[in-house]
Amino acid sequence: MPKAKKPPVEAKLRRDWFRRHEEDGESVPQIAKADRYDVRTVRKQIEKEREERERKEARSLVLRKAVEDHYRDVCAFAEKLDAEVAREDGTIASMRADHMWLALREHMPRSKIWKNLDRWERLKKELREHERATANAFQTLIAKNVESRARSASEAGLTESLTMALVAESRFLAEGEWGLLERAGFRSAANDDGTTTIELGNYNIGNVPHDEVENTKELVGTLLGEVRYQREHYEMQRLVTEWKRVQRVLRDELAVIILRRIVPGRCRYCPV
């Protein structure tokens, strides 16, 4: 009678042969004899199991690398976001179109980051608008203080930069920093036309006659001293305080992502 053909080797038995051969040290002939299989069959199945394990291991390594790279991309985006939030002139408008914005949002849809980013942008806009309104108000303040000397600030030799210096003073004080006099002080340079150029920090205050230099510095000092008592300055303080609070919340939340180096949840760009 013809010898009965054995059924196909099941995966469980194949894995058992592989274990016995690799871990227990049984030779292929020993396994074949013990389980009554042809040596060629046992050898073929052990090699098949080895190849299958190598494929799985390679796929696992590729997947792990892809996941690590994905987390690295998300965290790098969080760092870019933090850098913009930290800057006084930072902007995130273009970052909203970045694929990583969507990725981070899908990973952390309930994070404080999103509503505070919207608030951060609104406050920056309000601050810009308020600085323009403050400049208009300070122009009036300057005009009142030069009435006794000239019919206008320009006639007194003062430039529009004085207005911006007062706005900057309001912003510095609102942030709890030193004012312009403490930060930089006055610089003077005599000109050939009988005038002296007066600068305060980065601001060109104006060109005044030599004999008006001290009076002009005194006038500017008076104006700087009045800044903190103006209604516009109180609003500047409120806006800056709220902007700083929101900035702090954002940077704290982003720091958690950056320092943990991973993010919870999943997004459409997560490796499968």
C-alpha positions as a printed NumPy array, in Angstrom:
array([[  0.   ,   0.   ,   0.   ],
       [  1.175,   3.562,  -0.742],
       [  2.379,   5.467,   2.286],
       [ -0.253,   7.901,   3.678],
       [  0.581,  11.559,   2.985],
       [  0.859,  13.711,   6.085],
       [ -1.385,  16.799,   6.252],
       [  0.174,  20.274,   5.827],
       [  2.228,  21.448,   8.8  ],
       [  0.205,  23.852,  10.911],
       [  1.659,  27.184,  12.031],
       [  1.598,  26.113,  15.687],
       [  3.736,  23.055,  14.974],
       [  6.092,  25.082,  12.754],
       [  6.647,  27.59 ,  15.579],
       [  7.256,  24.712,  18.014],
       [  9.942,  23.222,  15.744],
       [ 11.585,  26.597,  15.389],
       [ 11.635,  27.068,  19.177],
       [ 13.038,  23.598,  19.814],
       [ 15.718,  24.099,  17.179],
       [ 16.713,  27.704,  18.098],
       [ 16.185,  27.725,  21.862],
       [ 16.436,  24.102,  22.991],
       [ 19.214,  23.163,  20.577],
       [ 17.514,  20.144,  18.976],
       [ 18.888,  19.29 ,  15.574],
       [ 16.645,  18.996,  12.534],
       [ 17.104,  15.18 ,  12.356],
       [ 16.247,  14.86 ,  16.062],
       [ 13.023,  16.826,  15.619],
       [ 12.122,  14.892,  12.469],
       [ 12.686,  11.541,  14.197],
       [ 10.79 ,  12.553,  17.37 ],
       [  7.753,  13.866,  15.487],
       [  7.934,  11.351,  12.609],
       [  8.365,  13.869,   9.823],
       [ 10.716,  13.951,   6.908],
       [ 13.94 ,  15.836,   7.631],
       [ 13.426,  17.994,   4.53 ],
       [  9.952,  18.977,   5.709],
       [ 11.186,  19.988,   9.168],
       [ 14.108,  21.964,   7.714],
       [ 11.842,  23.729,   5.22 ],
       [  9.301,  24.676,   7.896],
       [ 11.972,  25.966,  10.281],
       [ 13.37 ,  28.186,   7.506],
       [  9.879,  29.37 ,   6.655],
       [  9.292,  30.369,  10.295],
       [ 12.666,  32.144,  10.412],
       [ 11.846,  34.158,   7.284],
       [  8.415,  35.063,   8.651],
       [  9.933,  36.292,  11.902],
       [ 12.557,  38.341,  10.07 ],
       [  9.829,  39.981,   7.954],
       [  7.831,  40.861,  11.075],
       [ 10.893,  42.223,  12.829],
       [ 11.839,  44.339,   9.813],
       [  8.288,  45.703,   9.559],
       [  8.292,  46.448,  13.283],
       [ 11.555,  48.382,  12.964],
       [ 10.224,  50.39 ,  10.02 ],
       [  7.001,  51.151,  11.863],
       [  8.884,  52.159,  15.009],
       [ 11.108,  54.502,  12.998],
       [  8.058,  56.025,  11.296],
       [  6.336,  56.59 ,  14.652],
       [  9.48 ,  58.182,  16.11 ],
       [  9.812,  60.466,  13.076],
       [  6.151,  61.438,  13.318],
       [  6.466,  62.385,  16.989],
       [  9.645,  64.297,  16.144],
       [  7.79 ,  66.255,  13.435],
       [  4.909,  67.104,  15.782],
       [  7.271,  68.181,  18.567],
       [  9.344,  70.265,  16.144],
       [  6.158,  72.047,  15.099],
       [  5.339,  72.685,  18.762],
       [  8.798,  74.248,  19.139],
       [  8.179,  76.533,  16.14 ],
       [  4.812,  77.5  ,  17.601],
       [  6.414,  78.254,  20.957],
       [  9.086,  80.422,  19.312],
       [  6.424,  82.569,  17.631],
       [  4.295,  82.842,  20.768],
       [  7.373,  83.961,  22.732],
       [  8.109,  86.82 ,  20.325],
       [  6.48 ,  90.206,  20.753],
       [  6.122,  90.46 ,  16.964],
       [  5.417,  86.748,  16.486],
       [  2.77 ,  85.557,  14.056],
       [  1.089,  82.181,  13.606],
       [ -1.138,  83.007,  10.626],
       [  0.958,  81.038,   8.111],
       [  1.391,  78.135,  10.537],
       [ -2.34 ,  77.434,  10.499],
       [ -1.968,  76.1  ,   6.933],
       [  0.787,  73.673,   7.968],
       [ -0.182,  69.98 ,   7.958],
       [  1.396,  69.676,  11.396],
       [ -1.14 ,  72.175,  12.77 ],
       [ -3.894,  69.722,  11.841],
       [ -1.849,  66.8  ,  13.167],
       [ -1.302,  68.429,  16.564],
       [ -4.939,  69.478,  16.773],
       [ -6.172,  65.944,  16.034],
       [ -3.789,  64.499,  18.609],
       [ -4.922,  66.989,  21.277],
       [ -8.377,  68.321,  20.322],
       [ -9.303,  69.323,  23.902],
       [ -6.037,  71.061,  24.732],
       [ -6.018,  74.613,  26.153],
       [ -3.696,  75.502,  23.287],
       [ -6.379,  76.138,  20.674],
       [ -8.635,  78.636,  22.429],
       [ -5.599,  80.421,  23.865],
       [ -3.961,  80.702,  20.448],
       [ -7.111,  82.409,  19.177],
       [ -7.084,  84.663,  22.239],
       [ -3.377,  85.411,  21.763],
       [ -3.97 ,  86.544,  18.187],
       [ -6.964,  88.704,  19.137],
       [ -5.001,  90.398,  21.913],
       [ -2.099,  91.15 ,  19.571],
       [ -4.527,  92.786,  17.165],
       [ -6.123,  94.768,  19.992],
       [ -2.687,  95.888,  21.174],
       [ -1.742,  97.118,  17.688],
       [ -5.003,  99.03 ,  17.422],
       [ -4.592, 100.444,  20.913],
       [ -1.04 , 101.594,  20.167],
       [ -2.387, 103.574,  17.202],
       [ -5.083, 105.111,  19.423],
       [ -2.447, 105.841,  22.072],
       [ -0.269, 107.576,  19.484],
       [ -3.167, 109.881,  18.564],
       [ -3.826, 110.684,  22.214],
       [ -0.14 , 111.364,  22.896],
       [  0.056, 113.735,  19.929],
       [ -2.558, 115.824,  21.728],
       [ -0.561, 115.567,  24.955],
       [  2.569, 116.784,  23.176],
       [  0.706, 119.677,  21.556],
       [ -0.544, 120.875,  24.942],
       [  2.941, 120.832,  26.402],
       [  4.589, 122.803,  23.584],
       [  1.948, 125.55 ,  23.368],
       [  4.042, 127.901,  25.494],
       [  7.06 , 127.462,  23.234],
       [  5.696, 127.182,  19.715],
       [  2.53 , 126.864,  17.76 ],
       [  3.247, 123.204,  16.938],
       [  5.602, 120.395,  17.806],
       [  7.261, 120.584,  14.405],
       [  7.856, 124.317,  14.853],
       [  9.529, 123.507,  18.146],
       [ 11.862, 121.16 ,  16.244],
       [ 10.251, 117.967,  17.548],
       [  9.636, 114.987,  15.265],
       [  6.838, 112.423,  15.086],
       [  9.255, 109.944,  16.653],
       [  8.571, 111.633,  19.997],
       [  5.015, 110.313,  19.799],
       [  6.264, 106.789,  19.166],
       [  8.741, 107.159,  22.029],
       [  5.842, 107.918,  24.37 ],
       [  3.919, 104.896,  23.062],
       [  7.002, 102.736,  23.633],
       [  7.286, 104.181,  27.14 ],
       [  3.705, 103.146,  27.842],
       [  4.383,  99.623,  26.563],
       [  7.606,  99.254,  28.575],
       [  5.937, 100.423,  31.775],
       [  2.909,  98.179,  31.153],
       [  5.288,  95.218,  30.908],
       [  6.931,  96.191,  34.188],
       [ 10.209,  97.156,  32.524],
       [ 12.45 , 100.223,  32.749],
       [ 11.335, 103.348,  30.913],
       [ 13.305, 104.935,  28.07 ],
       [ 15.3  , 107.299,  30.278],
       [ 16.49 , 104.414,  32.449],
       [ 17.047, 102.087,  29.492],
       [ 18.903, 104.438,  27.188],
       [ 18.915, 108.107,  28.19 ],
       [ 19.463, 111.066,  25.882],
       [ 22.128, 111.416,  23.215],
       [ 22.945, 114.77 ,  21.63 ],
       [ 24.905, 115.707,  18.514],
       [ 25.598, 119.293,  17.385],
       [ 24.849, 120.156,  13.734],
       [ 26.479, 122.811,  11.514],
       [ 23.199, 124.686,  11.092],
       [ 23.081, 125.824,  14.706],
       [ 20.845, 122.996,  15.901],
       [ 21.404, 119.931,  18.032],
       [ 19.936, 116.504,  17.262],
       [ 18.458, 114.876,  20.36 ],
       [ 17.873, 111.133,  20.478],
       [ 16.262, 108.978,  23.136],
       [ 17.103, 105.334,  22.648],
       [ 16.218, 104.529,  19.033],
       [ 13.998, 107.595,  18.685],
       [ 15.059, 110.846,  17.032],
       [ 13.323, 113.42 ,  19.217],
       [ 14.174, 116.342,  16.976],
       [ 16.612, 119.084,  15.929],
       [ 16.438, 122.093,  18.25 ],
       [ 18.532, 125.27 ,  18.634],
       [ 21.605, 124.773,  20.792],
       [ 20.188, 126.956,  23.546],
       [ 16.968, 124.878,  23.665],
       [ 18.599, 121.502,  24.265],
       [ 18.16 , 121.411,  28.04 ],
       [ 14.633, 122.816,  27.857],
       [ 13.714, 120.182,  25.282],
       [ 15.128, 117.379,  27.389],
       [ 13.164, 118.707,  30.352],
       [ 10.003, 118.813,  28.226],
       [ 10.506, 115.243,  27.037],
       [ 11.164, 114.112,  30.608],
       [  7.899, 115.746,  31.693],
       [  6.   , 114.008,  28.896],
       [  7.516, 110.637,  29.797],
       [  6.506, 111.19 ,  33.408],
       [  2.904, 111.893,  32.409],
       [  2.538, 108.725,  30.351],
       [  1.663, 106.479,  33.311],
       [ -1.219, 108.784,  34.314],
       [ -2.978, 108.756,  30.93 ],
       [ -6.191, 106.81 ,  30.41 ],
       [ -4.647, 105.09 ,  27.398],
       [ -1.837, 103.743,  29.568],
       [ -4.287, 102.01 ,  31.906],
       [ -5.815, 100.213,  28.935],
       [ -2.318,  99.359,  27.708],
       [ -1.614,  97.761,  31.087],
       [ -4.796,  95.689,  30.931],
       [ -4.097,  94.419,  27.425],
       [ -0.44 ,  93.654,  28.079],
       [ -1.24 ,  91.84 ,  31.346],
       [ -3.833,  89.644,  29.633],
       [ -1.563,  89.015,  26.628],
       [  1.275,  87.956,  28.949],
       [ -1.078,  85.631,  30.859],
       [ -2.243,  83.934,  27.674],
       [  1.34 ,  83.717,  26.437],
       [  2.361,  82.016,  29.68 ],
       [ -0.465,  79.457,  29.446],
       [  0.465,  78.643,  25.862],
       [  4.156,  78.251,  26.554],
       [  3.458,  76.001,  29.535],
       [  1.213,  73.735,  27.441],
       [  3.677,  73.626,  24.555],
       [  6.541,  72.872,  26.945],
       [  4.765,  69.676,  28.033],
       [  4.674,  68.477,  24.412],
       [  8.247,  69.496,  23.655],
       [  9.762,  67.952,  26.78 ],
       [  7.681,  64.747,  26.763],
       [  8.6  ,  64.227,  23.091],
       [  5.37 ,  62.328,  22.459],
       [  1.742,  63.346,  22.113],
       [ -1.387,  61.419,  23.107],
       [ -4.041,  60.205,  20.7  ],
       [ -3.809,  59.763,  16.955],
       [ -4.035,  61.856,  13.808],
       [ -4.53 ,  61.128,  10.113],
       [ -0.749,  61.255,   9.587],
       [  0.089,  58.653,  12.243],
       [  1.885,  55.617,  10.74 ],
       [ -0.456,  52.661,  10.349]])
